[in-house]
Amino acid sequence: MRTVINAILYIVKGGIEWRMMPNGFPPWQTVYDHFSKWNKRGVWEACSDRLVAYRREQAGRAAAPSYGIMDAQSVKTVYASEERGIDGGKKVKGHKRHIVVDLLGNLIVCHGPCRESQ
């Protein structure tokens, strides 16, 4: 199971396609199946929430943030889709994402395409 988690982290960090996973990991179908099941069950979100709480406690703060800082960002896309729009102020074709971070910079919520590369 540790190898599967390492493979998922490798994919996420490197931004590579599932099929391009190196040979040292389990087959990409196996890794993707675990990732997909855990994603549907909310495992990744729960892990993120727990890591944020742990990081906040290590910094001497309450586990749950009391303030959030919100920002929006335009994300360029090169493909056409129904969800693609235009940010009129910046004249960017793509998606808009909104994020909320705590005072330490930990991600609390992301709405929209939250990966760097789409």
PyMOL commands that set and color helices and strands:
alter all, ss='L'
color gray80, all
select helices_A, chain A and resi 2-14+18-20+28-41+43-58
alter helices_A, ss='H'
color red, helices_A
select strands_A, chain A and resi 69-76+85-87+92-101+107-111
alter strands_A, ss='S'
color yellow, strands_A
deselect
rebuild
show_as cartoon
